[in-house]
Amino acid sequence: MASMNTVNDLRSDQERIAWNQAYARLQTFLDTFMLSDQPVTAQLALRFLDQARARHRENPSQEPTNLVMEQTQKHLIEWLAQNLDESDKSSSQIFSSGCIALFLSRMPQTAPAKFLASPLPDNLRQSMRETLLITGPDFHISSMTPRNIDYGPMLHLARQTWHRWNSREIFIALCFWIAIYFIFYWWLSSIL
């Protein structure tokens, strides 16, 4: 009987540690949104943790941290899709564009109690929608036929300079740099 109590105590300790790790991970995830009100962050974390515990009782095979994070991200994606009217996009697109909209609108800092709250007031919803990034123009297929590159006057100048080697000018330049080398050598050796 004593060994059964020890096993149960060990399981309850492991479960408590797992749920504490899940809470810490969830708290870190929510901190990335930089909510300016820590009690709101704690309330959200506890709400998601309680929901995950209820689901864990139904299916205890799932690991608490994964369960909490999956549920939180699912709720966040649904909330972003609802408030940004982007339900036609994939969850990864909704998450990335929604996080950008959140950070640029500064809604978590200015109205932390409204973060993940439904319904979101129209002014906050509009400020988030206005900050959505449009990454560029629509993609259009076009043909790119090769064309000769026009270098302008640089081509004429380059052809005159590089295609014409004059041994006399090369010899003069070589003598000039040798003279410079010996002058500096003489000057440095006299100083030292």
SETORVEX-115100 format. One record per atom (N, C-alpha, C): atom name; residue number from 1; x, y, z. Coordinates in pm, whole numbers, padded with zeros to 5 digits. Layout:
# SETORVEX-115100
NODE atom  nr      x      y      z
NODE   CA NUM      X      Y      Z
...
# end
This chain:
# SETORVEX-115100
NODE atom  nr      x      y      z
NODE    N   1  00082 -00119  00000
NODE   CA   1  00000  00000  00000
NODE    C   1  00087  00126  00000
NODE    N   2  00198  00118  00073
NODE   CA   2  00286  00234  00080
NODE    C   2  00351  00261 -00056
NODE    N   3  00383  00154 -00129
NODE   CA   3  00443  00173 -00262
NODE    C   3  00343  00234 -00359
NODE    N   4  00214  00202 -00343
NODE   CA   4  00110  00259 -00429
NODE    C   4  00098  00409 -00403
NODE    N   5  00105  00450 -00278
NODE   CA   5  00100  00593 -00244
NODE    C   5  00222  00665 -00299
NODE    N   6  00338  00600 -00294
NODE   CA   6  00460  00660 -00346
NODE    C   6  00449  00679 -00497
NODE    N   7  00394  00582 -00566
NODE   CA   7  00376  00592 -00711
NODE    C   7  00279  00705 -00744
NODE    N   8  00169  00712 -00671
NODE   CA   8  00070  00819 -00692
NODE    C   8  00130  00956 -00663
NODE    N   9  00210  00964 -00555
NODE   CA   9  00275  01091 -00522
NODE    C   9  00373  01131 -00631
NODE    N  10  00447  01033 -00683
NODE   CA  10  00543  01060 -00790
NODE    C  10  00472  01108 -00916
NODE    N  11  00360  01044 -00950
NODE   CA  11  00282  01086 -01067
NODE    C  11  00228  01227 -01049
NODE    N  12  00176  01255 -00928
NODE   CA  12  00119  01388 -00905
NODE    C  12  00229  01494 -00907
NODE    N  13  00350  01460 -00859
NODE   CA  13  00461  01555 -00865
NODE    C  13  00503  01579 -01010
NODE    N  14  00511  01472 -01088
NODE   CA  14  00548  01486 -01229
NODE    C  14  00442  01566 -01304
NODE    N  15  00316  01540 -01273
NODE   CA  15  00207  01614 -01339
NODE    C  15  00210  01761 -01299
NODE    N  16  00235  01789 -01173
NODE   CA  16  00243  01928 -01127
NODE    C  16  00359  02000 -01195
NODE    N  17  00474  01933 -01207
NODE   CA  17  00590  01992 -01275
NODE    C  17  00557  02017 -01422
NODE    N  18  00489  01922 -01486
NODE   CA  18  00453  01938 -01627
NODE    C  18  00358  02056 -01646
NODE    N  19  00262  02072 -01557
NODE   CA  19  00169  02185 -01570
NODE    C  19  00237  02317 -01537
NODE    N  20  00331  02316 -01444
NODE   CA  20  00408  02438 -01417
NODE    C  20  00493  02478 -01538
NODE    N  21  00551  02379 -01604
NODE   CA  21  00628  02408 -01725
NODE    C  21  00536  02461 -01835
NODE    N  22  00417  02404 -01846
NODE   CA  22  00321  02451 -01945
NODE    C  22  00280  02595 -01917
NODE    N  23  00259  02626 -01789
NODE   CA  23  00224  02764 -01753
NODE    C  23  00339  02859 -01784
NODE    N  24  00461  02820 -01753
NODE   CA  24  00576  02907 -01781
NODE    C  24  00592  02930 -01931
NODE    N  25  00574  02827 -02010
NODE   CA  25  00583  02840 -02156
NODE    C  25  00473  02931 -02209
NODE    N  26  00352  02914 -02157
NODE   CA  26  00239  02997 -02198
NODE    C  26  00261  03142 -02159
NODE    N  27  00313  03163 -02040
NODE   CA  27  00342  03299 -01993
NODE    C  27  00446  03365 -02084
NODE    N  28  00548  03291 -02124
NODE   CA  28  00650  03344 -02215
NODE    C  28  00589  03377 -02351
NODE    N  29  00502  03290 -02400
NODE   CA  29  00435  03315 -02528
NODE    C  29  00351  03442 -02520
NODE    N  30  00274  03457 -02415
NODE   CA  30  00190  03577 -02401
NODE    C  30  00274  03702 -02379
NODE    N  31  00390  03688 -02317
NODE   CA  31  00479  03804 -02297
NODE    C  31  00534  03857 -02429
NODE    N  32  00539  03774 -02532
NODE   CA  32  00588  03822 -02662
NODE    C  32  00497  03928 -02720
NODE    N  33  00372  03934 -02678
NODE   CA  33  00280  04035 -02728
NODE    C  33  00290  04166 -02650
NODE    N  34  00377  04170 -02551
NODE   CA  34  00409  04291 -02475
NODE    C  34  00285  04359 -02418
NODE    N  35  00199  04280 -02353
NODE   CA  35  00083  04338 -02288
NODE    C  35  00131  04428 -02175
NODE    N  36  00074  04545 -02166
NODE   CA  36  00121  04641 -02066
NODE    C  36  00063  04614 -01928
NODE    N  37 -00028  04521 -01916
NODE   CA  37 -00092  04490 -01788
NODE    C  37 -00063  04344 -01752
NODE    N  38  00025  04322 -01654
NODE   CA  38  00064  04186 -01615
NODE    C  38 -00051  04103 -01558
NODE    N  39 -00144  04162 -01479
NODE   CA  39 -00257  04081 -01434
NODE    C  39 -00342  04028 -01549
NODE    N  40 -00356  04104 -01656
NODE   CA  40 -00431  04055 -01773
NODE    C  40 -00359  03936 -01834
NODE    N  41 -00226  03944 -01842
NODE   CA  41 -00148  03833 -01896
NODE    C  41 -00167  03709 -01809
NODE    N  42 -00163  03726 -01677
NODE   CA  42 -00181  03613 -01585
NODE    C  42 -00321  03555 -01597
NODE    N  43 -00423  03642 -01611
NODE   CA  43 -00561  03593 -01626
NODE    C  43 -00577  03512 -01754
NODE    N  44 -00520  03563 -01864
NODE   CA  44 -00527  03489 -01990
NODE    C  44 -00457  03355 -01977
NODE    N  45 -00340  03354 -01915
NODE   CA  45 -00265  03229 -01899
NODE    C  45 -00344  03130 -01816
NODE    N  46 -00403  03175 -01708
NODE   CA  46 -00481  03084 -01623
NODE    C  46 -00606  03034 -01695
NODE    N  47 -00669  03119 -01774
NODE   CA  47 -00788  03077 -01850
NODE    C  47 -00752  02967 -01950
NODE    N  48 -00641  02988 -02024
NODE   CA  48 -00600  02887 -02120
NODE    C  48 -00553  02760 -02050
NODE    N  49 -00490  02776 -01936
NODE   CA  49 -00443  02660 -01860
NODE    C  49 -00561  02577 -01810
NODE    N  50 -00666  02643 -01758
NODE   CA  50 -00785  02571 -01712
NODE    C  50 -00854  02497 -01827
NODE    N  51 -00862  02561 -01945
NODE   CA  51 -00922  02495 -02061
NODE    C  51 -00840  02373 -02102
NODE    N  52 -00709  02387 -02097
NODE   CA  52 -00622  02275 -02134
NODE    C  52 -00633  02162 -02033
NODE    N  53 -00647  02195 -01906
NODE   CA  53 -00664  02089 -01804
NODE    C  53 -00793  02013 -01826
NODE    N  54 -00899  02085 -01864
NODE   CA  54 -01027  02018 -01891
NODE    C  54 -01012  01923 -02009
NODE    N  55 -00942  01965 -02114
NODE   CA  55 -00919  01878 -02229
NODE    C  55 -00826  01762 -02192
NODE    N  56 -00732  01789 -02102
NODE   CA  56 -00637  01684 -02060
NODE    C  56 -00710  01574 -01982
NODE    N  57 -00811  01610 -01906
NODE   CA  57 -00888  01508 -01833
NODE    C  57 -00959  01415 -01930
NODE    N  58 -01002  01470 -02046
NODE   CA  58 -01068  01388 -02147
NODE    C  58 -00969  01297 -02218
NODE    N  59 -00848  01348 -02242
NODE   CA  59 -00746  01271 -02314
NODE    C  59 -00612  01291 -02243
NODE    N  60 -00581  01213 -02141
NODE   CA  60 -00458  01233 -02063
NODE    C  60 -00329  01193 -02136
NODE    N  61 -00339  01141 -02256
NODE   CA  61 -00218  01101 -02328
NODE    C  61 -00140  01221 -02383
NODE    N  62 -00205  01336 -02393
NODE   CA  62 -00136  01454 -02447
NODE    C  62 -00050  01520 -02341
NODE    N  63  00064  01571 -02386
NODE   CA  63  00158  01639 -02296
NODE    C  63  00104  01779 -02266
NODE    N  64  00104  01824 -02139
NODE   CA  64  00042  01951 -02102
NODE    C  64  00094  02072 -02179
NODE    N  65  00225  02084 -02197
NODE   CA  65  00278  02202 -02265
NODE    C  65  00229  02209 -02409
NODE    N  66  00234  02097 -02479
NODE   CA  66  00186  02095 -02618
NODE    C  66  00037  02125 -02625
NODE    N  67 -00039  02070 -02533
NODE   CA  67 -00182  02091 -02530
NODE    C  67 -00216  02239 -02508
NODE    N  68 -00149  02300 -02411
NODE   CA  68 -00175  02441 -02380
NODE    C  68 -00137  02529 -02498
NODE    N  69 -00021  02505 -02556
NODE   CA  69  00025  02590 -02667
NODE    C  69 -00061  02573 -02791
NODE    N  70 -00101  02449 -02823
NODE   CA  70 -00188  02428 -02938
NODE    C  70 -00321  02500 -02920
NODE    N  71 -00377  02488 -02801
NODE   CA  71 -00506  02550 -02774
NODE    C  71 -00494  02702 -02778
NODE    N  72 -00389  02758 -02722
NODE   CA  72 -00372  02903 -02721
NODE    C  72 -00351  02957 -02861
NODE    N  73 -00266  02891 -02938
NODE   CA  73 -00242  02937 -03075
NODE    C  73 -00369  02924 -03160
NODE    N  74 -00444  02818 -03141
NODE   CA  74 -00570  02801 -03215
NODE    C  74 -00666  02914 -03181
NODE    N  75 -00678  02946 -03053
NODE   CA  75 -00767  03055 -03011
NODE    C  75 -00719  03189 -03067
NODE    N  76 -00589  03212 -03063
NODE   CA  76 -00533  03338 -03115
NODE    C  76 -00558  03350 -03265
NODE    N  77 -00538  03242 -03340
NODE   CA  77 -00560  03245 -03485
NODE    C  77 -00707  03269 -03517
NODE    N  78 -00797  03205 -03443
NODE   CA  78 -00940  03228 -03465
NODE    C  78 -00977  03372 -03435
NODE    N  79 -00921  03427 -03327
NODE   CA  79 -00950  03565 -03289
NODE    C  79 -00896  03662 -03394
NODE    N  80 -00776  03637 -03442
NODE   CA  80 -00719  03724 -03545
NODE    C  80 -00798  03715 -03675
NODE    N  81 -00838  03594 -03714
NODE   CA  81 -00915  03577 -03838
NODE    C  81 -01049  03649 -03829
NODE    N  82 -01111  03643 -03712
NODE   CA  82 -01240  03709 -03692
NODE    C  82 -01225  03861 -03698
NODE    N  83 -01123  03914 -03636
NODE   CA  83 -01109  04059 -03627
NODE    C  83 -01043  04123 -03748
NODE    N  84 -00969  04043 -03825
NODE   CA  84 -00903  04098 -03944
NODE    C  84 -00975  04058 -04072
NODE    N  85 -01084  03983 -04060
NODE   CA  85 -01159  03934 -04177
NODE    C  85 -01069  03862 -04275
NODE    N  86 -00990  03769 -04224
NODE   CA  86 -00898  03693 -04307
NODE    C  86 -00922  03544 -04293
NODE    N  87 -01046  03505 -04281
NODE   CA  87 -01076  03363 -04259
NODE    C  87 -01049  03278 -04382
NODE    N  88 -01029  03340 -04498
NODE   CA  88 -01003  03264 -04620
NODE    C  88 -00856  03224 -04635
NODE    N  89 -00769  03274 -04549
NODE   CA  89 -00626  03243 -04558
NODE    C  89 -00591  03124 -04469
NODE    N  90 -00470  03072 -04488
NODE   CA  90 -00424  02961 -04405
NODE    C  90 -00392  03011 -04264
NODE    N  91 -00385  02919 -04170
NODE   CA  91 -00362  02959 -04030
NODE    C  91 -00225  03024 -04012
NODE    N  92 -00124  02978 -04087
NODE   CA  92  00009  03039 -04073
NODE    C  92  00009  03181 -04129
NODE    N  93 -00064  03205 -04238
NODE   CA  93 -00074  03341 -04292
NODE    C  93 -00151  03431 -04197
NODE    N  94 -00258  03380 -04140
NODE   CA  94 -00335  03459 -04044
NODE    C  94 -00250  03493 -03923
NODE    N  95 -00176  03395 -03873
NODE   CA  95 -00093  03417 -03754
NODE    C  95  00015  03521 -03782
NODE    N  96  00086  03507 -03894
NODE   CA  96  00196  03601 -03921
NODE    C  96  00145  03742 -03950
NODE    N  97  00044  03755 -04035
NODE   CA  97 -00006  03889 -04064
NODE    C  97 -00077  03948 -03943
NODE    N  98 -00144  03863 -03866
NODE   CA  98 -00212  03912 -03746
NODE    C  98 -00116  03961 -03640
NODE    N  99 -00005  03889 -03620
NODE   CA  99  00095  03935 -03522
NODE    C  99  00157  04067 -03565
NODE    N 100  00182  04081 -03693
NODE   CA 100  00236  04207 -03743
NODE    C 100  00135  04318 -03719
NODE    N 101  00007  04291 -03748
NODE   CA 101 -00097  04392 -03726
NODE    C 101 -00107  04428 -03578
NODE    N 102 -00095  04329 -03491
NODE   CA 102 -00100  04358 -03347
NODE    C 102  00016  04447 -03304
NODE    N 103  00137  04412 -03349
NODE   CA 103  00254  04488 -03307
NODE    C 103  00252  04630 -03362
NODE    N 104  00211  04645 -03486
NODE   CA 104  00209  04779 -03546
NODE    C 104  00096  04865 -03493
NODE    N 105 -00015  04804 -03458
NODE   CA 105 -00127  04883 -03404
NODE    C 105 -00105  04919 -03257
NODE    N 106 -00015  04849 -03190
NODE   CA 106  00015  04870 -03048
NODE    C 106 -00108  04849 -02960
NODE    N 107 -00202  04771 -03007
NODE   CA 107 -00323  04744 -02931
NODE    C 107 -00294  04671 -02799
NODE    N 108 -00202  04573 -02794
NODE   CA 108 -00176  04510 -02664
NODE    C 108 -00119  04606 -02558
NODE    N 109 -00052  04711 -02603
NODE   CA 109  00001  04808 -02506
NODE    C 109 -00103  04913 -02467
NODE    N 110 -00186  04955 -02562
NODE   CA 110 -00282  05061 -02533
NODE    C 110 -00412  05010 -02473
NODE    N 111 -00451  04888 -02509
NODE   CA 111 -00576  04831 -02457
NODE    C 111 -00554  04683 -02425
NODE    N 112 -00473  04654 -02322
NODE   CA 112 -00440  04513 -02293
NODE    C 112 -00561  04429 -02253
NODE    N 113 -00663  04489 -02193
NODE   CA 113 -00780  04412 -02151
NODE    C 113 -00860  04363 -02271
NODE    N 114 -00842  04424 -02386
NODE   CA 114 -00916  04386 -02506
NODE    C 114 -00843  04279 -02588
NODE    N 115 -00721  04247 -02550
NODE   CA 115 -00645  04144 -02621
NODE    C 115 -00712  04009 -02603
NODE    N 116 -00746  03944 -02712
NODE   CA 116 -00815  03815 -02717
NODE    C 116 -00956  03821 -02660
NODE    N 117 -01012  03942 -02648
NODE   CA 117 -01149  03957 -02600
NODE    C 117 -01242  03966 -02721
NODE    N 118 -01360  03909 -02706
NODE   CA 118 -01460  03918 -02812
NODE    C 118 -01587  03977 -02753
NODE    N 119 -01650  04065 -02819
NODE   CA 119 -01613  04128 -02946
NODE    C 119 -01513  04241 -02923
NODE    N 120 -01430  04263 -03020
NODE   CA 120 -01331  04370 -03015
NODE    C 120 -01398  04498 -03061
NODE    N 121 -01380  04609 -02989
NODE   CA 121 -01441  04735 -03031
NODE    C 121 -01398  04773 -03174
NODE    N 122 -01489  04840 -03243
NODE   CA 122 -01466  04873 -03384
NODE    C 122 -01341  04958 -03405
NODE    N 123 -01313  05052 -03315
NODE   CA 123 -01194  05137 -03334
NODE    C 123 -01065  05057 -03325
NODE    N 124 -01059  04959 -03235
NODE   CA 124 -00940  04874 -03224
NODE    C 124 -00930  04779 -03343
NODE    N 125 -01043  04725 -03384
NODE   CA 125 -01044  04636 -03501
NODE    C 125 -00997  04713 -03625
NODE    N 126 -01044  04837 -03640
NODE   CA 126 -01005  04917 -03756
NODE    C 126 -00856  04953 -03751
NODE    N 127 -00804  04985 -03633
NODE   CA 127 -00661  05018 -03624
NODE    C 127 -00574  04897 -03657
NODE    N 128 -00619  04776 -03621
NODE   CA 128 -00544  04657 -03658
NODE    C 128 -00550  04632 -03808
NODE    N 129 -00666  04653 -03868
NODE   CA 129 -00681  04630 -04012
NODE    C 129 -00598  04729 -04093
NODE    N 130 -00587  04851 -04045
NODE   CA 130 -00511  04953 -04119
NODE    C 130 -00363  04924 -04122
NODE    N 131 -00314  04848 -04025
NODE   CA 131 -00171  04822 -04018
NODE    C 131 -00128  04697 -04091
NODE    N 132 -00223  04623 -04150
NODE   CA 132 -00185  04504 -04225
NODE    C 132 -00092  04544 -04339
NODE    N 133  00011  04467 -04357
NODE   CA 133  00108  04496 -04462
NODE    C 133  00066  04433 -04593
NODE    N 134  00081  04509 -04698
NODE   CA 134  00066  04455 -04832
NODE    C 134  00207  04442 -04884
NODE    N 135  00248  04319 -04911
NODE   CA 135  00388  04293 -04940
NODE    C 135  00432  04333 -05078
NODE    N 136  00343  04363 -05167
NODE   CA 136  00384  04403 -05300
NODE    C 136  00269  04390 -05397
NODE    N 137  00294  04421 -05521
NODE   CA 137  00187  04412 -05620
NODE    C 137  00150  04266 -05646
NODE    N 138  00034  04249 -05707
NODE   CA 138 -00008  04114 -05743
NODE    C 138  00089  04055 -05844
NODE    N 139  00102  03929 -05838
NODE   CA 139  00194  03858 -05926
NODE    C 139  00130  03842 -06063
NODE    N 140  00201  03886 -06166
NODE   CA 140  00155  03870 -06303
NODE    C 140  00264  03801 -06383
NODE    N 141  00224  03703 -06462
NODE   CA 141  00321  03632 -06545
NODE    C 141  00351  03719 -06666
NODE    N 142  00476  03737 -06692
NODE   CA 142  00518  03814 -06809
NODE    C 142  00636  03743 -06872
NODE    N 143  00665  03783 -06995
NODE   CA 143  00779  03720 -07061
NODE    C 143  00899  03813 -07050
NODE    N 144  01012  03753 -07037
NODE   CA 144  01136  03830 -07027
NODE    C 144  01226  03786 -07141
NODE    N 145  01220  03858 -07249
NODE   CA 145  01305  03825 -07363
NODE    C 145  01441  03886 -07343
NODE    N 146  01546  03814 -07378
NODE   CA 146  01680  03869 -07358
NODE    C 146  01705  03986 -07454
NODE    N 147  01767  04088 -07399
NODE   CA 147  01803  04205 -07478
NODE    C 147  01949  04238 -07452
NODE    N 148  02010  04302 -07549
NODE   CA 148  02147  04349 -07529
NODE    C 148  02146  04464 -07431
NODE    N 149  02247  04465 -07347
NODE   CA 149  02258  04572 -07247
NODE    C 149  02330  04689 -07310
NODE    N 150  02273  04807 -07292
NODE   CA 150  02333  04929 -07346
NODE    C 150  02418  04993 -07236
NODE    N 151  02547  04992 -07254
NODE   CA 151  02638  05050 -07155
NODE    C 151  02662  05198 -07181
NODE    N 152  02614  05251 -07289
NODE   CA 152  02631  05392 -07321
NODE    C 152  02775  05425 -07354
NODE    N 153  02820  05544 -07315
NODE   CA 153  02957  05586 -07349
NODE    C 153  03065  05507 -07276
NODE    N 154  03029  05437 -07169
NODE   CA 154  03128  05359 -07094
NODE    C 154  03185  05246 -07179
NODE    N 155  03102  05187 -07264
NODE   CA 155  03148  05078 -07349
NODE    C 155  03255  05127 -07447
NODE    N 156  03232  05241 -07507
NODE   CA 156  03328  05297 -07603
NODE    C 156  03460  05330 -07533
NODE    N 157  03451  05392 -07415
NODE   CA 157  03571  05428 -07339
NODE    C 157  03647  05303 -07294
NODE    N 158  03575  05202 -07249
NODE   CA 158  03640  05078 -07204
NODE    C 158  03708  05006 -07320
NODE    N 159  03644  05007 -07433
NODE   CA 159  03706  04941 -07548
NODE    C 159  03833  05014 -07592
NODE    N 160  03834  05145 -07582
NODE   CA 160  03954  05220 -07621
NODE    C 160  04068  05193 -07524
NODE    N 161  04037  05180 -07397
NODE   CA 161  04140  05168 -07295
NODE    C 161  04195  05027 -07284
NODE    N 162  04110  04927 -07272
NODE   CA 162  04154  04792 -07240
NODE    C 162  04193  04709 -07361
NODE    N 163  04147  04743 -07475
NODE   CA 163  04181  04662 -07592
NODE    C 163  04307  04710 -07662
NODE    N 164  04368  04809 -07609
NODE   CA 164  04485  04867 -07672
NODE    C 164  04596  04871 -07568
NODE    N 165  04694  04781 -07581
NODE   CA 165  04807  04777 -07488
NODE    C 165  04925  04847 -07553
NODE    N 166  04981  04942 -07481
NODE   CA 166  05099  05015 -07529
NODE    C 166  05213  04981 -07434
NODE    N 167  05313  04911 -07485
NODE   CA 167  05422  04866 -07400
NODE    C 167  05504  04984 -07345
NODE    N 168  05512  05091 -07418
NODE   CA 168  05587  05209 -07371
NODE    C 168  05521  05267 -07246
NODE    N 169  05385  05279 -07243
NODE   CA 169  05314  05335 -07127
NODE    C 169  05325  05240 -07007
NODE    N 170  05322  05111 -07032
NODE   CA 170  05336  05014 -06923
NODE    C 170  05476  05024 -06864
NODE    N 171  05578  05039 -06946
NODE   CA 171  05716  05051 -06898
NODE    C 171  05733  05178 -06816
NODE    N 172  05675  05290 -06860
NODE   CA 172  05684  05417 -06785
NODE    C 172  05615  05403 -06650
NODE    N 173  05496  05339 -06646
NODE   CA 173  05424  05322 -06520
NODE    C 173  05502  05232 -06425
NODE    N 174  05561  05127 -06478
NODE   CA 174  05641  05036 -06396
NODE    C 174  05762  05108 -06337
NODE    N 175  05831  05188 -06416
NODE   CA 175  05946  05265 -06367
NODE    C 175  05904  05366 -06260
NODE    N 176  05790  05429 -06280
NODE   CA 176  05740  05526 -06182
NODE    C 176  05718  05459 -06047
NODE    N 177  05649  05341 -06043
NODE   CA 177  05620  05274 -05917
NODE    C 177  05746  05215 -05853
NODE    N 178  05843  05176 -05932
NODE   CA 178  05970  05130 -05876
NODE    C 178  06042  05245 -05811
NODE    N 179  06040  05363 -05874
NODE   CA 179  06103  05482 -05816
NODE    C 179  06035  05520 -05685
NODE    N 180  05903  05515 -05681
NODE   CA 180  05828  05546 -05558
NODE    C 180  05868  05448 -05448
NODE    N 181  05880  05321 -05482
NODE   CA 181  05917  05220 -05384
NODE    C 181  06055  05250 -05325
NODE    N 182  06154  05282 -05409
NODE   CA 182  06288  05309 -05359
NODE    C 182  06294  05439 -05280
NODE    N 183  06215  05538 -05316
NODE   CA 183  06212  05663 -05238
NODE    C 183  06158  05635 -05097
NODE    N 184  06047  05561 -05089
NODE   CA 184  05993  05529 -04956
NODE    C 184  06086  05438 -04878
NODE    N 185  06151  05345 -04942
NODE   CA 185  06245  05257 -04876
NODE    C 185  06360  05339 -04818
NODE    N 186  06416  05433 -04897
NODE   CA 186  06525  05516 -04852
NODE    C 186  06480  05605 -04736
NODE    N 187  06361  05662 -04748
NODE   CA 187  06308  05752 -04645
NODE    C 187  06283  05678 -04516
NODE    N 188  06221  05559 -04520
NODE   CA 188  06196  05481 -04399
NODE    C 188  06324  05429 -04334
NODE    N 189  06422  05392 -04416
NODE   CA 189  06548  05342 -04359
NODE    C 189  06627  05455 -04295
NODE    N 190  06613  05579 -04343
NODE   CA 190  06686  05691 -04280
NODE    C 190  06621  05734 -04149
NODE    N 191  06492  05712 -04135
NODE   CA 191  06422  05749 -04011
NODE    C 191  06455  05651 -03900
NODE    N 192  06461  05528 -03932
NODE   CA 192  06485  05424 -03831
NODE    C 192  06629  05413 -03806
# end
